[in-house]
Amino acid sequence: MRNEYAADLGLSESDLAPDWHTQFGRWFADAVAHPLPEPNAMVVGTADAEGRPSGRTVLLKGYDPEGFVFFTNYRSRKGVEATANPWASLVFPWFPMQRQVTVTGRVERVDRAETEAYFASRPRGSQLGAWASTQSEVVPDRAALDAAYRGAAERFADVEPIPAPPHWGGFRVRPETVEFWQGRAGRLHDRLRFRRTGDGVWALERLAP
């Protein structure tokens, strides 16, 4: 099971934007235009207080020079781990384009106003789901989950807008490194990484594949 990458593709230092967020914007626009299914899907890696890792796919909901934002139940596994051990990795696996972006950085909660603004933009069904689901907890069966959803629908039947649950909100990953990976023939891939230095300046580095 091997896919040989194109020989004529590449990524040089001169190809990059001067900062990681502009470069990410270029590649993200390419992924949207490609088109890829759910181009904002990313694998979020966290670890608990003892360093035991876990990962899952989450949808990116915003990015800017301050970092990458996603939303979740703060009581979920990733929410608990990101609170106890505030470091995370993100991977955007854009394999049909022979590209990948990998991010590492500190995790912090977004302010409540940002959470409420995003929650208000969600479909009503997703809002009810956020109230109904005790994310990452063991449930006896599907019927229990469906019953919890019906209970949330009844609770908020006459409520508009539905408020964001207090245990639900956003996380921002503030990057320490952002790596842009371009597949190349012979597994000699191009890996260019922006790395935050101690004085707040970003260094650009090429990594061996």
Order of alpha helices (4+ residues) and beta strands (2+ residues): alpha-beta-beta-beta-beta-alpha-beta-beta-alpha-alpha-alpha-beta-beta-beta
